[in-house]
Amino acid sequence: MMRRWLLASLYAWAVSGTLTYVVQGVAQEPKDTKRYNIRYDSDLYSQATPKDALQSVLKAVERKQVDYLAAQLIDPIYVDQWIHNGHGTFEHLVQNIQRKFADNPSAVRLLRQFLEQGNFAIDEREAVVTLKEQPKIRVYLKKLDDRWYMENRQDAGNAPAPKAAEEPKNDKN
């Protein structure tokens, strides 16, 4: 009788301990957000909103952390396809991005202008940022899981922007 109770107690303890460990492990451990050996830093580079993501892109460029930009802030599907399709390694992609910013320093100023003066039209999974003065030039962002990413998309305004959320009307009668 004592032996059966002891075995039942050990079994219950082992099962409850395992379940507690599994539940705590799932609750406490974030999913792996490491890409190309670069871990996502949500404190420094927020991607909670399209505006946060664009601000993080600028921050990474200004800090010359183009490897972080490519691994964590640019559309991961695009990055993976670029490498998979034989365009080069991740390091080649980083070098290409660095070269593009070096060859076109006004690109950073334009991105800052989008951030500070842009109209953010946001749908559930897509955002388009436009400037009143240059409506055909756009910045596209997309949401995957719970993060927003900058897309590598340049259609010069051929695709319609998502409808912006309407402002509440104040009817004063």
Order of alpha helices (4+ residues) and beta strands (2+ residues): alpha-beta-beta-alpha-alpha-alpha-alpha-beta-beta-beta-beta
